[in-house]
Amino acid sequence: MVETTVPQTGWNNPRMAEIIQKDGTWAFDGDTLRLTPGRDRNVGLLRRELGELAVPLQALAGVSFEQGRKAGRLRLRLRDGADPLLQATAGRLTEPHDPYQLAVEPDRYGVAEYVADELRRALALAGVSPEPSGSYLLPGPSLPVSVSAGDGTAGFDGERVRLEWNWKTEGAKASAGPRTIPLGDITGVEWQPAAGLENGHLRFLVRGAPVTAPPKYDPNAVELWGFRKDPLTALVAAAVQARLPHPSAAGPDPRRIPPQPAGERAGDDHDALLRRLRELGELHRDGVLTDEEFTLAKRAVLKRL
């Protein structure tokens, strides 16, 4: 494997920076950073399906490189609101599936630091603001997209979402038959991967249909159990998100503080509230919730204990 730096022309595009690893390749030409997943078995299925991503410089807020004893890691930080995938997944993508991380072997630490420095230099020269973006700067997954996972199949063709159920679907939910939701009726998307003993879900928020049922019973949601293909449902979530009004048009995203499950709203069960506190702590520790959001959410739960 060979890393190269090639002279380029232009006042803000003096050279090219590239790093090639088993985990993938990052190549920056001064304007665009191209992220190509590797073929290593540790590369997550979601990254493989996304393929090469072309990230414009204007979408970046920063970059970091962390050395480790066995491997290092390059991490990109995108501007809030720049990428529909990150908007839809709300910081819940794990390392194997996060396209904005790259595992680096120890003998390439110098190259990784060089790439990070070149990105920082380009951001400074171009005067890119780290503030939230007022529009999506990446297009989201290509269409049509369809994924079978959990208790059903979710598909999106650009105009409507189609949900079809399988033999594992709860009876009452399956008896209603396949569900078609026009894009114009969708007000938001929730994507939550399974974690520990808690199931995840892909849920579409539909105008005039308040969320009152857990995903297992919700005809607008696919329940996820942590199986191999579950992360691919993020593709459907991101494709829909990319075609909804940008979050900046509606102010702060209320989904950053996850809604309480219906069972907890119905009765202030002590154990459920304790589980809620643990969940909020994990989201805060993982960086999904800010200090202020965590404090407000924790205070609301403690009032009910």
C-alpha positions as CSV (number, residue, x, y, z in Angstrom):
1,M,0.0,0.0,0.0
2,V,1.4,3.4,-0.9
3,E,0.3,6.9,0.3
4,T,1.1,9.8,-1.9
5,T,1.2,13.6,-1.8
6,V,0.9,15.1,-5.3
7,P,1.5,18.8,-6.0
8,Q,-1.7,20.6,-7.2
9,T,-2.4,24.1,-8.4
10,G,-4.6,26.8,-6.9
11,W,-4.2,29.1,-3.9
12,N,-6.3,27.0,-1.6
13,N,-5.5,23.6,-3.1
14,P,-1.7,23.3,-2.9
15,R,-1.4,19.5,-2.7
16,M,-3.3,16.2,-2.3
17,A,-3.3,14.2,0.9
18,E,-4.2,10.5,0.9
19,I,-4.1,7.6,3.3
20,I,-4.8,4.0,2.3
21,Q,-5.6,1.4,4.9
22,K,-7.3,-2.0,5.1
23,D,-10.2,-0.2,6.8
24,G,-10.5,2.2,3.8
25,T,-9.0,5.1,1.9
26,W,-9.3,8.9,2.5
27,A,-8.2,11.1,-0.3
28,F,-8.4,14.9,-0.1
29,D,-7.8,17.2,-3.1
30,G,-8.3,20.5,-1.4
31,D,-12.0,20.8,-2.1
32,T,-13.5,17.3,-1.5
33,L,-12.6,14.5,0.8
34,R,-13.4,11.1,-0.7
35,L,-14.0,8.3,1.8
36,T,-13.9,4.8,0.3
37,P,-14.5,1.8,2.6
38,G,-12.0,-1.0,2.6
39,R,-12.6,-4.7,2.0
40,D,-11.4,-5.8,5.5
41,R,-13.8,-8.1,7.3
42,N,-14.1,-5.5,10.1
43,V,-15.6,-2.9,7.8
44,G,-19.3,-2.6,8.8
45,L,-22.1,-3.6,6.4
46,L,-23.5,-0.1,6.4
47,R,-20.2,1.4,5.2
48,R,-20.0,-1.2,2.5
49,E,-23.5,-0.3,1.2
50,L,-22.8,3.4,1.3
51,G,-19.7,3.0,-0.9
52,E,-17.6,6.0,-1.6
53,L,-18.7,9.3,-0.1
54,A,-17.7,12.6,-1.5
55,V,-17.6,15.1,1.4
56,P,-17.2,18.7,0.4
57,L,-14.9,20.8,2.5
58,Q,-17.8,23.1,3.4
59,A,-19.5,20.2,5.3
60,L,-16.6,19.7,7.7
61,A,-16.3,21.2,11.2
62,G,-13.1,19.5,12.2
63,V,-10.9,16.4,12.2
64,S,-9.0,14.5,14.9
65,F,-6.5,11.7,15.0
66,E,-6.1,9.5,18.1
67,Q,-3.1,7.2,18.5
68,G,-3.5,3.8,20.1
69,R,-1.2,0.9,21.0
70,K,-2.6,-1.4,18.4
71,A,-4.4,1.0,16.1
72,G,-5.2,4.7,15.7
73,R,-8.3,6.4,14.5
74,L,-9.0,9.3,12.2
75,R,-12.4,11.0,13.0
76,L,-14.2,13.6,11.1
77,R,-16.6,16.0,12.7
78,L,-19.3,17.3,10.3
79,R,-21.3,20.5,10.7
80,D,-24.6,19.8,12.3
81,G,-27.3,19.6,9.6
82,A,-24.8,19.0,6.8
83,D,-25.5,15.2,6.4
84,P,-28.9,13.6,6.4
85,L,-27.4,10.3,7.5
86,L,-26.0,11.8,10.7
87,Q,-29.2,13.8,11.2
88,A,-31.3,10.7,11.0
89,T,-29.1,8.5,13.2
90,A,-28.5,11.2,15.8
91,G,-25.0,10.0,16.8
92,R,-26.0,6.4,17.3
93,L,-23.8,4.8,14.6
94,T,-21.2,2.5,16.1
95,E,-17.6,2.3,14.9
96,P,-17.9,-0.5,12.4
97,H,-20.7,1.4,10.6
98,D,-19.6,5.0,11.0
99,P,-18.3,6.2,7.6
100,Y,-16.6,9.2,9.2
101,Q,-14.0,7.1,11.1
102,L,-10.9,5.3,9.8
103,A,-8.8,2.7,11.6
104,V,-5.1,3.5,11.1
105,E,-2.2,1.0,11.5
106,P,0.7,2.2,13.8
107,D,3.2,2.4,10.9
108,R,0.9,5.0,9.2
109,Y,0.4,7.3,12.1
110,G,2.6,9.9,10.5
111,V,0.5,9.9,7.3
112,A,-2.7,10.1,9.4
113,E,-1.4,13.2,11.2
114,Y,-0.4,14.7,7.9
115,V,-3.9,14.2,6.4
116,A,-5.5,15.7,9.5
117,D,-3.2,18.7,9.4
118,E,-4.0,19.2,5.7
119,L,-7.7,19.2,6.4
120,R,-7.3,21.7,9.2
121,R,-5.2,23.9,7.0
122,A,-7.8,23.8,4.2
123,L,-10.6,24.6,6.6
124,A,-8.7,27.6,8.0
125,L,-7.7,28.9,4.5
126,A,-11.3,28.6,3.2
127,G,-12.7,30.1,6.3
128,V,-15.3,27.3,6.8
129,S,-17.6,28.0,9.7
130,P,-18.1,25.1,12.2
131,E,-21.6,26.4,12.9
132,P,-24.6,24.3,11.9
133,S,-25.4,24.2,8.2
134,G,-28.7,25.7,6.9
135,S,-29.0,23.0,4.2
136,Y,-27.9,19.4,3.5
137,L,-24.4,19.4,1.9
138,L,-24.5,15.7,1.2
139,P,-27.2,14.1,-0.9
140,G,-28.0,11.0,1.2
141,P,-28.3,7.4,-0.1
142,S,-29.3,6.8,-3.7
143,L,-32.8,5.7,-4.5
144,P,-34.7,3.5,-4.5
145,V,-33.6,1.8,-1.3
146,S,-35.1,-1.1,0.5
147,V,-34.0,-3.1,3.6
148,S,-35.3,-6.2,5.2
149,A,-34.6,-6.3,8.9
150,G,-36.3,-7.0,12.2
151,D,-40.1,-7.6,11.8
152,G,-40.4,-6.1,8.3
153,T,-39.1,-4.5,5.1
154,A,-38.8,-0.8,4.7
155,G,-38.4,0.8,1.3
156,F,-38.4,4.3,-0.1
157,D,-38.6,5.4,-3.8
158,G,-38.4,9.2,-3.3
159,E,-42.2,9.7,-3.1
160,R,-43.5,7.1,-0.6
161,V,-42.3,4.8,2.1
162,R,-43.5,1.2,1.9
163,L,-43.6,-1.1,5.0
164,E,-44.1,-4.8,4.5
165,W,-44.3,-7.4,7.4
166,N,-42.8,-10.8,7.8
167,W,-43.7,-13.9,9.8
168,K,-42.1,-12.4,13.0
169,T,-44.4,-9.4,13.0
170,E,-46.9,-9.0,15.9
171,G,-50.3,-10.3,14.8
172,A,-52.4,-7.1,15.0
173,K,-49.7,-5.1,13.2
174,A,-49.4,-7.7,10.5
175,S,-53.2,-8.1,10.0
176,A,-53.4,-4.5,8.7
177,G,-51.3,-5.5,5.7
178,P,-48.5,-3.6,4.0
179,R,-48.3,0.1,4.8
180,T,-47.7,2.9,2.2
181,I,-46.9,6.4,3.5
182,P,-46.6,9.4,1.1
183,L,-43.6,11.5,1.8
184,G,-45.9,14.5,2.2
185,D,-47.4,12.9,5.3
186,I,-44.1,12.2,7.0
187,T,-43.0,14.8,9.5
188,G,-39.9,13.1,10.9
189,V,-37.8,9.9,11.2
190,E,-36.6,8.1,14.3
191,W,-33.7,5.6,14.1
192,Q,-32.6,3.7,17.2
193,P,-30.4,0.6,17.0
194,A,-30.8,-2.2,19.4
195,A,-28.7,-1.9,22.5
196,G,-28.2,-4.6,25.1
197,L,-31.6,-6.1,25.9
198,E,-33.5,-3.1,24.5
199,N,-34.8,-3.5,20.9
200,G,-34.3,-0.7,18.4
201,H,-36.6,0.7,15.7
202,L,-37.0,2.6,12.5
203,R,-40.1,4.8,13.0
204,F,-41.8,7.3,10.6
205,L,-43.6,10.1,12.3
206,V,-46.8,10.7,10.4
207,R,-48.9,13.8,10.4
208,G,-52.1,13.2,12.4
209,A,-50.9,9.9,13.9
210,P,-49.5,10.5,17.4
211,V,-47.0,8.0,18.7
212,T,-48.8,6.0,21.4
213,A,-47.6,2.4,20.8
214,P,-44.2,0.8,21.1
215,P,-42.5,-0.1,17.7
216,K,-43.6,-3.7,18.1
217,Y,-47.3,-2.6,17.6
218,D,-46.8,0.6,15.7
219,P,-47.8,0.2,12.0
220,N,-45.4,3.1,11.1
221,A,-42.4,1.4,12.6
222,V,-40.1,-1.5,12.0
223,E,-38.8,-3.1,15.2
224,L,-35.1,-4.0,15.2
225,W,-33.5,-6.8,17.3
226,G,-29.8,-6.2,16.7
227,F,-29.3,-8.6,13.8
228,R,-26.6,-8.2,11.1
229,K,-28.8,-6.2,8.6
230,D,-30.4,-3.9,11.1
231,P,-27.8,-1.0,10.5
232,L,-28.9,-0.9,6.9
233,T,-32.2,0.5,7.9
234,A,-30.3,3.8,8.5
235,L,-30.1,4.0,4.7
236,V,-33.9,4.3,4.5
237,A,-34.0,6.7,7.4
238,A,-31.3,8.9,5.8
239,A,-32.9,8.8,2.3
240,V,-36.2,10.0,3.8
241,Q,-34.5,12.6,6.0
242,A,-32.7,14.1,3.0
243,R,-36.1,14.9,1.4
244,L,-37.8,16.3,4.4
245,P,-37.6,20.1,5.3
246,H,-34.2,20.8,6.7
247,P,-34.2,20.9,10.5
248,S,-33.0,24.6,10.5
249,A,-36.4,25.6,9.2
250,A,-38.1,24.3,12.4
251,G,-35.5,25.2,15.0
252,P,-33.7,22.7,17.3
253,D,-34.4,19.1,16.6
254,P,-36.6,17.7,19.4
255,R,-35.5,14.2,18.6
256,R,-32.1,14.9,20.3
257,I,-33.9,14.2,23.6
258,P,-35.4,10.8,22.8
259,P,-39.1,10.5,23.5
260,Q,-40.2,8.4,26.5
261,P,-41.6,5.0,25.7
262,A,-45.4,4.8,25.8
263,G,-45.4,2.4,28.8
264,E,-43.4,4.9,30.8
265,R,-45.9,7.7,30.0
266,A,-48.9,5.7,30.9
267,G,-47.7,4.8,34.4
268,D,-44.7,6.1,36.4
269,D,-43.2,2.7,36.9
270,H,-40.2,3.0,39.2
271,D,-38.0,0.5,37.4
272,A,-38.9,2.0,34.0
273,L,-37.8,5.4,35.2
274,L,-34.5,4.0,36.5
275,R,-33.9,2.4,33.1
276,R,-34.7,5.8,31.5
277,L,-32.0,7.4,33.7
278,R,-29.5,4.8,32.6
279,E,-30.4,5.3,29.0
280,L,-30.0,9.1,29.2
281,G,-26.6,8.6,30.9
282,E,-25.4,6.4,28.1
283,L,-26.6,8.9,25.4
284,H,-24.8,11.7,27.3
285,R,-21.6,9.7,27.6
286,D,-21.7,8.9,23.9
287,G,-22.1,12.5,23.0
288,V,-25.7,12.3,21.6
289,L,-27.0,14.6,24.3
290,T,-25.3,17.9,25.3
291,D,-24.7,18.7,28.9
292,E,-27.8,21.0,28.9
293,E,-30.0,18.5,27.2
294,F,-29.0,15.8,29.6
295,T,-29.6,18.0,32.6
296,L,-33.1,18.9,31.5
297,A,-34.0,15.4,30.6
298,K,-32.7,14.0,33.9
299,R,-34.5,16.6,35.9
300,A,-37.8,15.7,34.2
301,V,-37.3,12.0,35.1
302,L,-36.2,12.7,38.7
303,K,-39.4,14.7,39.3
304,R,-41.4,11.5,38.6
305,L,-39.4,9.2,40.9
